[in-house]
Amino acid sequence: MNPLGVSIQASLQQVRTRIRNAEQAWGRAPGSVHLLAVSKTFGLDEISAAWMAGQTSFGENYVQEGIQKIEAMPEALLTLRPEPLTPKPIWHFIGPLQSNKTRAVAEHFDWVHTVDRERIGQRLSEQRPASRGPLQVCIQVNVSGELSKSGVAPHDALALVESLLPLAGLRVRGLMVIPEALTEFSEQRAAFARARQLFESIGATLSGIPSLAPALGGWDTLSMGMSADLEAAIAEGATIVRVGSAIFGSRAAGATTLV
């Protein structure tokens, strides 16, 4: 393995150890927290090295950059390992999504974490190829009320979930949040606790509505926590943590290289 691969393998191991330790510390079941490697702005060399080290889920923020990687990844990996690509990478779109980009996302990605409007959900459902099965989606909630952050307001989240559950092209899995950046562990936990409480409240409410309960079978995902606060997120029930810099290192400003 080249030096880049060794470095990423070591970084992945450190992050996985942090996740396991947090699971144990907060009474979470081993393996209950899934690691999503945020690969935005990093190239195929870095992503391939992570995949060779056992990482299968990758998160992209920019539609065109992500699609270029999705399309180029199989050939890039065959140069490293000549066997079939198994397991296949799972691609998560985790950036803001505009209406004119929904078709491209629906056709290429496996997950979308950033649905914050009914119209976006409708377009994703209509444009999802039937051959690929339902698109897995999370509702992005702006739990800190920051003007700079995308996401539906917490008091509107239930209505948005209700409107999207019946759509055949989607499977609504849960919530995604990006709270205000905080340094104190107790403050980080408090922000994530608000998301967990909202997640549990929505699940409890919808499970009591007979017409929606069957579609709610997959309400199981809390996407929250990043490199600096994943322990606090796991303490409050995160099932997916989105980690970039702790795996790949710092991003160069404006970097979007693919090779």
C-alpha positions, 0 to 999 in steps of 0.5 A: 500500500502506498503512503497515502493508503497507509495514512488513510487506513490509519486515520480510518482506524482511529475514527472507528476506534473513537466510534467503538469507544463512544458506543461502549461509553454511552451504552450503544450496541456495538456496530450501531453507528455507521461511518460515512466518509465525507469525500467532497473535494478529495480525489479518487486516489483518497477515496480508493485508499479508503475503500481498500481499507474497508470504507464503503459509504461516501458523502458528497456535497456537490452534485457534478463532482459527486457524479464524476466520482461515482462514474469513475470509481469502478474503473479506478478501483479495478486498477487496485483490485482486479476482482468485481467491485464488492461491496459496491460503494454507497453514495450519500448526497449531503449538500444543499439541493436545488430543484434543477439538480434533483434528477441528477441526484435521483439517478446517481445517489443511494441516499440524500440527507438534505431534503428540506422542502416538499417540492424537492422530495416530490421531484426526487421521487418522480425522477428516481429510476424504478430499477434502482428502488426507492431513494433513501432520504433524511429530512434536514432540520435546522435545530440551531436556527442559524440563518446560514444553515439549510433545513426545515424548522423543527416545528415544521419537520413533522408536516414535511415527513407526513407529506413525503412518506407516501411517495413511492420513489422515496423511503424516508429514514429519519433526520439529519442535523448540523448544529451550531459549532460548539466546543464544550461537550455538554453544549454539543450534547444539548444540541444533539439531544434536541434532534433526538427528541424531535426524531423520537417525537415524530416517530411516536406521532406517526406510528399512531396514524394507521395510514402512515404507519406502514410507510414508517417502518424505516424510521431509523436514522439520525445523521449527526456528528462530524469529526469534532463532535461525533462522541456527543452525537453518539451519546445522543443517539446518532446512527450515522456520523459524517466524518471528513477531515479526521479521515482525509485531512484538511481540504485545500480551499476550492480543491475539487481534483478527482485524480 
